[in-house]
């Protein structure tokens, strides 16, 4: 990855994979003033086109979002195959990715591919109205984490719950 590629991205989110979403949300609220949290259950039931290394994702993940800038996202895999479960299995609880909003996920993925950076997982249509697109770029060997590029959805809709 070249510095020019990274410098073109504005980081808007820091995401951490956790084993216990509620305990982690409480810990981050106490230590960092993060929260309140909106919790969503994500997986193939909610994401129209959801793949990992070109195969359909079977896993589900609880995710909690706050309104901090940059936003903190807590991710608790709850079963099946997903990039989040894979990370947890390989690295334990830790920072998973930083997220950057881009005008075009497709164009950004193509620019990353020209630099030899592949896609671990991607999804299309995760918003309440079917909008939104993301891709996890495989920057693990160079950065020790993943870079997510996303076109935010118009709305995620009402959360499944709040913490």
C-alpha positions as CSV (number, residue, x, y, z in Angstrom):
1,X,0.0,0.0,0.0
2,X,1.4,3.4,-0.9
3,X,1.1,6.4,1.4
4,X,-0.7,8.3,-1.4
5,X,-3.5,5.7,-1.3
6,X,-3.9,6.1,2.4
7,X,-3.7,9.8,2.3
8,X,-6.7,9.9,0.0
9,X,-8.9,8.3,2.6
10,X,-10.5,10.2,5.6
11,X,-11.0,7.8,8.5
12,X,-14.5,8.1,10.0
13,X,-14.7,4.9,12.0
14,X,-12.7,2.6,14.2
15,X,-14.0,-0.9,14.6
16,X,-13.2,-3.5,17.3
17,X,-14.1,-7.1,17.3
18,X,-15.3,-8.2,20.8
19,X,-16.7,-11.4,22.4
20,X,-19.3,-9.7,24.6
21,X,-21.0,-6.6,23.0
22,X,-22.8,-5.4,26.1
23,X,-19.8,-5.7,28.4
24,X,-17.5,-4.0,25.8
25,X,-20.0,-1.2,25.3
26,X,-20.2,-0.6,29.0
27,X,-16.4,-0.6,29.2
28,X,-15.9,1.8,26.3
29,X,-18.7,4.1,27.8
30,X,-16.9,4.1,31.2
31,X,-13.4,4.6,29.9
32,X,-13.8,6.7,26.8
33,X,-17.2,8.3,27.2
34,X,-18.5,6.3,24.2
35,X,-22.2,5.8,23.8
36,X,-25.1,5.6,23.7
37,X,-25.0,2.7,21.4
38,X,-27.4,1.6,18.6
39,X,-27.3,-2.2,18.1
40,X,-28.0,-4.0,14.8
41,X,-28.0,-7.7,13.9
42,X,-26.1,-7.9,10.6
43,X,-25.7,-10.9,8.3
44,X,-27.0,-12.4,5.0
45,X,-30.6,-11.8,6.2
46,X,-30.0,-8.1,6.1
47,X,-27.3,-7.6,3.5
48,X,-28.4,-8.2,-0.1
49,X,-25.0,-9.3,-1.5
50,X,-22.7,-10.3,1.3
51,X,-19.5,-12.2,0.4
52,X,-16.2,-13.2,1.9
53,X,-13.4,-14.1,-0.6
54,X,-16.0,-14.5,-3.3
55,X,-18.3,-16.9,-1.3
56,X,-21.6,-16.1,0.4
57,X,-21.2,-15.2,4.0
58,X,-23.2,-17.4,6.4
59,X,-22.3,-15.6,9.7
60,X,-24.1,-13.0,11.7
61,X,-22.6,-10.2,13.7
62,X,-24.1,-7.9,16.3
63,X,-22.7,-4.4,15.8
64,X,-23.0,-1.4,18.1
65,X,-22.5,2.1,16.8
66,X,-22.1,5.3,18.6
67,X,-22.1,8.9,17.4
68,X,-18.5,9.8,18.3
69,X,-16.2,11.2,15.6
70,X,-14.6,9.1,14.5
71,X,-17.3,6.6,15.2
72,X,-16.6,3.6,17.3
73,X,-18.1,0.3,16.0
74,X,-18.1,-2.8,18.2
75,X,-18.5,-6.1,16.4
76,X,-19.6,-9.4,18.1
77,X,-19.7,-12.4,15.8
78,X,-22.6,-14.7,16.7
79,X,-22.0,-17.7,14.5
80,X,-21.2,-18.8,11.0
81,X,-18.4,-17.6,8.7
82,X,-17.6,-13.9,8.5
83,X,-14.6,-11.7,8.4
84,X,-15.4,-10.8,12.0
85,X,-15.4,-14.4,13.3
86,X,-12.2,-15.1,11.3
87,X,-10.5,-12.1,13.0
88,X,-11.7,-13.1,16.4
89,X,-10.4,-16.7,15.9
90,X,-7.0,-15.4,14.7
91,X,-6.4,-12.3,16.8
92,X,-8.8,-12.3,19.7
93,X,-10.6,-9.2,20.8
94,X,-8.8,-6.3,19.0
95,X,-9.1,-3.5,16.5
96,X,-10.4,-4.9,13.3
97,X,-10.6,-2.1,10.9
98,X,-10.8,1.6,10.2
99,X,-13.5,2.8,7.9
100,X,-13.5,5.5,5.3
101,X,-16.4,6.9,3.3
102,X,-15.7,7.0,-0.4
103,X,-17.7,8.2,-3.4
104,X,-17.4,4.8,-5.1
105,X,-16.6,1.5,-3.5
106,X,-16.2,-0.1,-6.9
107,X,-13.6,2.6,-8.1
108,X,-11.7,2.5,-4.7
109,X,-11.6,-1.3,-4.9
110,X,-10.2,-1.1,-8.4
111,X,-7.6,1.4,-7.3
112,X,-6.6,-0.8,-4.4
113,X,-6.4,-3.9,-6.7
114,X,-4.0,-2.0,-9.0
115,X,-1.7,-1.7,-5.9
116,X,-2.1,-5.4,-5.2
117,X,-4.7,-5.0,-2.4
118,X,-7.5,-7.5,-2.5
119,X,-11.0,-7.6,-0.9
120,X,-11.6,-9.9,2.1
121,X,-15.3,-9.3,2.3
122,X,-17.9,-7.0,0.8
123,X,-21.6,-6.2,1.0
124,X,-24.2,-4.3,-1.0
125,X,-27.7,-3.2,0.1
126,X,-27.3,-3.2,3.9
127,X,-29.4,0.0,4.5
128,X,-33.1,0.0,5.5
129,X,-33.9,0.9,1.9
130,X,-31.4,-1.3,0.2
131,X,-28.7,1.4,-0.1
132,X,-25.2,1.2,1.1
133,X,-22.1,-0.7,0.0
134,X,-18.8,-1.7,1.7
135,X,-15.6,-3.6,1.1
136,X,-12.9,-4.7,3.5
137,X,-9.6,-4.2,1.9
138,X,-6.9,-6.7,2.8
139,X,-4.3,-4.5,4.4
140,X,-3.5,-6.9,7.2
141,X,0.1,-7.7,6.1
142,X,1.0,-4.0,5.7
143,X,-1.1,-2.3,8.4
144,X,-2.0,-5.1,10.9
145,X,-5.6,-4.3,10.4
146,X,-8.2,-4.0,7.6
147,X,-9.3,-0.8,5.9
148,X,-13.0,-0.6,5.1
149,X,-14.3,1.6,2.3
150,X,-18.0,2.4,2.3
151,X,-20.8,4.2,0.7
152,X,-23.1,4.8,3.7
153,X,-26.7,3.8,3.4
154,X,-29.4,6.4,3.4
155,X,-30.5,5.0,6.8
156,X,-29.8,1.8,8.8
157,X,-33.4,2.1,10.1
158,X,-34.4,1.6,13.7
159,X,-31.8,-0.3,15.8
160,X,-32.7,-3.7,17.1
161,X,-31.9,-2.3,20.6
162,X,-30.0,0.5,22.4
163,X,-27.4,0.3,25.0
